Amino acid sequence: MEKELDKRGFGAFRWVMIWLCGALGAAATAGEQPLNQPPVGFVALFNGKDLTGWKGLVGNPKSRAAMSKAELAQAQARADEKMHSHWTATDGILCFDGRGANICTAKDYGDFELVVDWKIEKGGDSGIYLRGSPQVQIWDPAASTASAIGSGGLYNNKANPSKPTKCADKSVGEWNSFRIKMVGDCVTVHLNGEPVVDNVVMENYWERDKPMYPAGLIELQSHGSNLYFRNIFIREIPKETK
C-alpha cells in the first residue's frame, strides 16, 4: 500500500513539475519579447498605453503644404479630437472602431525600417502609408475586393509592380507581422517572414508627376473596418549607412 501511494504521489509530483516547466518557459518567452518593447536599434512608435506620438490626419501632403500655419493648427485640433473618438489603446493594442480617419505619426520620417503587427476581421481592409503616400496594402485575401491577392503589395502603384509576389497572410483574426524597409523611393516588404515586395519603387500617389517625398508621416489607414495594431517599431536609417 505504501509503495502504491508513493507511486501515486510521484506521479502527481511529476505532472506538477511538467506544468511548472511549461509555465516558466512561457513566462521566459514572454519576458524575451514583451509587448510593445522595441528590439535593439529600434524605438517604439506606440507605447501600449495611450496615443502619445500620434495625431489625427489632416488632408494629405499636398493639401497640408498649401495651408497657412493658422489653418493647419485649427485643422489639426479638429483631427486630433476625431482621432481620440475612434482610436484607442486597449490592453497594449492600438484599436480602431471602423469609423473616422487615418491616424498618423507626429513626426516625419525619411529612410527607415518599420516593424508592425496587425490584425483584421473578416473582410477587413487597411494599409500603411509611407511618407504620407498610400500604401502597403492590408486586407482579407478572401474578400471579393482582394481577389485572393495577399497583403503587402504597393497597391496604388501604376508604372511599377503593385501586387505582392505571394500570399503570406495568416488566417483572419490572427496576428500578422510586417517588416517594411524604405530607402529613397524603394520599398521592401516582408510579411510573416516571407518576402513579398523586393526593392520596388513606390510612386507618389498625390503628385504622380513627382518622385516620392523625401520625408513624411507614417499613417495607419482607416477603411471602414475594425483594426488592431501592436509592436510598432521603427529604425531610422542615416544616409551614410544605406
Summary of the structure (lengths in Angstrom):
residues: 242
radius of gyration: 22.0
end to end distance: 74.0
largest distance: 89.8
contacts: 729
relative contact order: 0.19
helix: 24%
strand: 31%
